[in-house]
Amino acid sequence: MYATVKDIMSFMESIAPSALAEDWDNTGLAVGAEDHGVKKVLVALDVIDPVVDEAVKLGADLILTHHPMLLFRKINSITKQDALGRRIYRLIETEIAAFSAHTNLDVAKGGTNDILAELIGLTDIEILEETWAEALKKLVVYVPESHLEAVRDAMGGAGGGHIGNYSHCTFQTAGEGTFLPLAGTAPFIGKEGVLERTAEVRLETIAPAGKVSTILQKVRAVHPYEEMAYDVYPVEQKGKTEGIGRIGNLKQPVTFSELAAVLKKRLNLEGVLRLVGDPNQKIQRVGLCTGSGADFMAAAKKQGAEVYLTGDLKFHEAQKALEMGLCVADITHYASEVLVVPVLQKALLQEARARGWDLEVVCSEVNGQTFWTV
C-alpha cells in the first residue's frame, strides 16, 4: 500500500500542528496534489535547486523540508525567467510535491529546538518563550444516575478531563432534574404531558476547545435522553502550552571556550563558529533558539542563561549581548536546523511501518551551508 501526499501531511500535522506556526509563516503544501501517490520522500532543510536535482535523480515524489519554499516571497507570477519560478515549474513538470513544516516544527515538542538542546546534553529543558496555549472549555452534562459511568467514560475517552498525567478528571453534584414531555415525544423517563422529577447528576469536566464537539457526540451516543441537557463555558485556564526556544542546564559547568569546542565538533562547524563574550566565562545554564533567534536573547538572560546559541547574529545584536553580560555562539542558521532532517526521516519511516506503507525515505546529501571560511 502506498501513501499519498495527504497521508504525509496528516502525519506531519500530528507531530508539528500547523496551529503552532507563526502568523507570517508559509508552512504546508507549496506545490503538488494531496491525492498524489508517494513511494519515495526526500527530506532536506531547503527546497533549493541542488535538492530538486537530487529529488529528480532519486525519483522522489515528495520533498519534505523545514524551510518553506515560498518564505517571505509574495508571488505575482510564475515564469521561467525567475529562479523560483523555474524551480516551481520543474517540480510541477516532474510531479514532485513540496511540503514544509517550519515555525510549527521549531515550536513543537521534539522539534528543532529540542533536538539541539538534547544534542548538547541539556537537562531540565524548558520553553524559552511561550507562543501558543491551548484554549479550554468547561463542559457540563446532566445525566441520570443510571448512566453516570457510561457518560463519564465517553467524556474521558474522547479527550475530556485530561489534566497533566491524569485522565477522566470530573466533578459531580447530585440534584433533581425536571421536565415535561410534550406531545410527540418519546421520553426515556416519564409520560407525555406529566411533569417528571428524577435524580440526576451534574457531571462537569475541562476539555480542549477543539475537542468539545467530538466529546458531545460521544456522550450523546451513550446518554439515554432524547434531548440531552448540557452547558459549555469559557474558562480562564490554559491547557497545553508550546513555545519557541529552549533553556536548560549542562550536567557540569564548563568554560565558554570548552563549550565552543563541543559545539564545533557536534555541529560540524570547524572554522565557522563566531563567539561573543569572555572565553573563560563559566557556563552551565544555556538558552538557545534554532535559526534566527536573536530576538529571544533577553528572555534567555532573564531566565538565568550564561550563554545563548542561535544563528544569523548581527553586529548590534552582539553588542547588546555584551552589554547584558551574555555569551553568545552564532552556530549558523543551517547547522542549528539541519539536525532535524535525519529525525524527520526516522519518524516518517516509523509511521510508514506502522501504517503498512511501501515508502522509502531518504535524507538529502546536499550541503546547504551557505558560508565557508578561509
N, C-alpha and C positions, 0 to 999 in steps of 0.2 A: 504494500500500500504506500502510495506517495503522498507527501504533504502538499499543501497549497500555500501560496503567499499568505492567505488569510490565516492559516494554521500557525505559521511562523509569527505573524503579527499578534495573534492571540497569546502565544507563549511569551513573547516579549512584553505584552501588556501585563501578564501575570507577575513578571519579575521586576518590571520598571513601568508602573502605571503612568499613562500619559497625563493624568491629573497632577503628577508631581512636577511636570515641566514648567519652566518659566513662561510667562505670557508671550515674550518676544521670540520664543524658540520655534523652530520649524521641524520638530521631531515627527517621525511617522513615515508613511509611504510617499516617496517623492516621484518615483517612476514605476509603472507596472500595473498589472491587473490582479485583484485579490484572488480570483479563481484560477490563476495560472499555476500549473503543477511545478513542484520544486523537487529535484533529485539531488542537486548539489548547491551548497551555500558557501560563499567565500566571505570570511569575516575579516574586516580591516578597520583601521581607525578613520580613514577618509575615503570618499569616492573621488580619487584623482585619476588622471589618465593612465599611469602605470598599473593601478589597481584594476581599472576597466580592461586593460590589455590582458592582465593576469586572469581575470574572470572569463574573458572570451577564450583564451587558450585552454583553460581548465574545463570549459563547457558549463560554467556555473549558471544557475537560473536566478539566483538572488545574491546581491551584495548586501551584507548586514554590517553597518558601521555605527560608530559612536557619533562622529560629527555628521550633521546633516549636509546633504549635497547643496541645499539652497539657503544655507545660513547667511543672514544679513543681506540677502540679494532679493530685490524686487524684480521679477522678470516681466518685461513688457513685450518681449518677442523671443522666439527660439529660432535662431538661424545658425548656419554653419560658418558664419563669419566671426562668431564669438566662441571662445574656448568652452564655456559652459554649455552653450547651445550645441556644439559638436559632440560634447560628452552625452548630453541628453539624447540627441539623435542616435548615437551609437548604441546606447542602452536599449532604445526602442527597437532599432533595426535588428539587434541580436536577441531581443526578447529577454533581457536581463532586468529584473526588478531591483530597485534600490530602496532600502528601508534603514532608518536610523533611530536610535534611542539616545538622546543627548542629555539635557539637564535632568531629565527624569531618571536616567541611569547614574548620574552624578549623585543625586539625592537618595535614591533607593538603597535599602539595606543590601549589602553585598555588591554594591556598585563600585564605581571608580575610586571614590574616597576611602571606602572600607578596604578595598584591595591594596591601596597604597599604605594605609595605616597598618595593616597586617604584615605587609612585606617588610616594613622596617621594624616590626616587633613591638608595636604599641600595645599596652594593656589598658583596661578601664576606658575603653573608647566611647566617646560621646559625640553627639551632634555639635558642630561649632555654632551654627545659627539656624534656628527653626524657620522653615519656609512654607510648611504645609501642615495643617491639622485637620483631622477627620471630624466632620460635623456629627453630632449625636442628637438623638431624639429620645424622649421618654414615651414608651408605648404602654398603654393600659387597656386590658381586656377584661370584660366582666363575664364570668363563666360559672355555671352551676357546679357545685362541689363534686358531682359525679364525674365531671370531665376535666377537673383541675389538672391532674397529672398529664393527661394527653395534650392539653394546651401548652403546659409548661415545656414538655418535651419538644413540641413543634416549634415553640419560640426559640429555645436553645439550639435546636438542630439547624435552624435557618439563620443563625448568627446573632440572635438577641442574647443579652445578658452575659457578654464576654467582657470580663474585667481582669486585666493582667493575665495571669496563668489560670484563671478560673472561668468556667462556663456555667450556663444555666443560673446566673445570678438574678434572683427575683425577690420581690416583696409582695406579700399578700395580706389582704384585710377582709375579714368576714363581714357580710352585710345582707341586706334583703333587697331583692330586685322586684319591681312591679311592672306589669304590662297587661294591656287589654287587647286580646286578639280581635281584630276587626273582621268583617265579612270577607270571605275568600281566602283566609289564612289557613295554614296547616301547622299550628303550634306544636313544638316538641313537648311542652308542658302546658296544661290548662285547656280551657274550652273557649270557643268563639263567643264573644260578647260578655265574658265574665272576667273581671279584674283578677289577675293571678298574682300571688305573692310567693316568692320562692327564695330559699337560701342560696346566695351566690357569693363568689369571691372576686374581689378586685385584685387582679394579678398585674403587677407592673414590672417593667424592666427597662434597661437602657440598650439602645441599638444604634449602629451606624445609620445615618440618614439614608444612605444609598441602599440599605437592605430592608427598610421598613415595608416596602410594597411586597417583597418576597416573603417576609415573615408573616404579614397579614394573610397572604394567600395560603401559606402552610397552616396557619391557625384556623382559618375558615374551613379547611378540609377536615378538621377533627372537631370543630365546635358544633354542638348539637342544634343551636338555634337557627331558625330560618333567617332572622335578622340579627347579626352579631353586633353587640354594643362595644365600642372601643373609643379611645381617645389617643391622639398623638400630640405631644407637647414639645416645643423647642426648649433646650436646656443650655446653660452657660458652659458646662463642662466640655472639654475637648477629648476626642478619642486618641487614636494613634497619632504621633507626630513624626514628621520627617524633616530633614534639613540639609543644608549644604555644608561641606567641610566636615572635618573631624578633629578632635583633640583627645590626647591620651598621654600615657606615661611610658617611658623606657623602663625596662626592668632595673637597670643600673645607670647612674649618671655617667655621662661621657663629656669630653670637651667638644666644642663645635667642630674643630678640625677632625677629631676622631669620627664624629657623626658624618661629616662630609665624605670621608674615605669610604664609609659604609654605603652612603648614597651613590657615590660614583660606581662602586662595584655592583650593587644590586640593580641599578637603573642603567647600566652600561653608558655612563656619562664621562668617560675619560676625555679630558681636555675641554669639556663643555660647561661644567658646573661653575656658576657665579655665586659668590658668597658676600653677605653683608654682615658686619659685626665682628666682635672680638673672637679670634680663633681659639683662645683659651677659656672662653666662657663655658661654665659647667651647664650641661643640658640634661634635663630629664623629662620635662613636660613639653610636648610637641604639638603644635597646631598645623593643620595642612588643608589645602584645597587644590584639587587637581585642575589642570587647565589654567585659566587666567583668574586667579583668586586673590589678587592684592587688596580688593575691597574688604576682605574679612580679616586683615592683619590686626586691626584694633580689637576686634572681637576675640581673637586668639590671645592677645596680650591681656585683655581684661580677665580672661579665664585662666591666667597664670602661665601661659606658654613662654618659654625662654627662646624658642626658635619656631619659625614658620616656614613651611615648604609650599611652594607654588611655582607657576611658570609665568612667562611674559612680564617680568618685573621691569618697571620703568625707573629712570633716574630719580625723579622726585619721590616716587614711592619708596625707593631705597633710602632716601634722606629721611623720610618720615619714620621709617623703621629704626634708623639710628637714633633719632630724637626720642623714640619710645623706649629705647634700650632693648630692642628686639632683634635677635639674629634672624637672618633670612637666607634661605638657599633657593636660588632660581634653578629648579630641576628641569626646566623646559616644559612647554605645553605638551609636546609629543611624548616625552619619556614618562610624564606623570599619568598619561591616559592610555598609552598603547598597551599597558598592563592588562586592560580589560579584554583584549582580543582573545587570548587563549582561555580566559574564564568563560566568555560567551560561547566559544567553541565547545568546551566541555559541557556546559549547561544544556546547550541545544542537542548535543549527542545523547545526553541522558534522557531528555524529553523524547527524542526520536525512538530510543529503545523502549521507553515506557508506553509510547503510543503505537508502536509497531510500524513506524515509518521507515521506508527504504531511503535513507537520507545520508549523504556524505557531507561533512562539514570540514572545511579547510581553513587554516589560518593563512592570511596573506604573508608572503615573503618580501613584500616591498618595504624598504626602509624609507619611511616618510619623514624622517627627521630633516628639517629644512636647514639646520645650522651645521656648519663644520668650522673647525679652528685650525690655525697654523701656528 
